């Protein structure tokens, strides 16, 4: 049985955010969900310039968890850009 997911200290989004290629209706696009903790890890490390240890402390998780969040989040973003998909960011998971 998997362990209970640890709470993460993430900023809340004001509302759901969607990013898609222009000129293609949303209903025709495959959607990729970027979890809030993945976005927050990317924001802290890539935008704010924190290292993984600092980001882990800010999120309240281990460095290894930050590394996994970065890996999955970045992969989703690249998938969206390469394959013309819609990126959806939600507050809940």
N, C-alpha and C positions, 0 to 999 in steps of 0.2 A: 504494500500500500504506500503511495507516495506521501511525502511530508506535506503538511499544510503550507501554502504559499506565504512567505514572509511579507508583511506590509512594507511598501516602498514609499519613501518621501518624495512624491512627484508633484509638480505643479499641476493644477487642474486647468483644462481647456475651458474657454468661455462657452464653446459649443463644439459639436462635431465638425471636423475639418476634412474637406475632400480636395484632392489635387488630381487633375486629369489632363490628358492632352487636349488641346483646343480643336474644335471642329468635329469631335466625335461625341455623340450623345452618351451620357453616363450609363443608360440602360444597355448599351452595346458593349461596354467595357467590363472586363474581369476586375473584380475588386480585391485589393490586398489590404489587410488590416494591419496597421502599425500600432502596436500596443503602446500605451502611455509610458510605461517604464523603459521600453526600447527607445522611444523618442527622447526621454529625459536623459538617458545614458549618452546618446549621441549629442544632445545639446551641451551637456556638461563637458564631455571630452573634446568634441570637435569644435564647438562654438565658443565655450567658455575657456578652453585650454587646460582643463584639469587633467591630471593623470588618472589612471584607473583606481588607484588607492583613494585619492581625494574624492572621486566621483562615488565610489563605494561608500565612503563615510557620509557624503551628502544624501545618498539614497537610502542609507541604512542597510546595506547589503555587502557581501564580500567582493573582493576584487575579481574573483573568478566569475561571480554572477554578472558583474559589469561587463566583463569580457564577452560572456555569452550574449548579453543584451546587445552589445555593439555588433557582434557578428550577425545575429538574426536581423536586427534593425537595418543595418547597412545592406545586407543581402536583399531585403524586401525593397528598399529604395532603388537599388540598381535594377532589380527585376522590373519595377514599375517603369523606370526610364527606358530600359532596353526593349521592353515588349508592349509598350503603349497600354498600360493598365491604369486603373484608378487607385490612388492611395487614399485610404480612409483612416483617420485618427479619431479615436473615441476615448472618453474619460473612463469608461468601464472596461473590464476585461472578462 
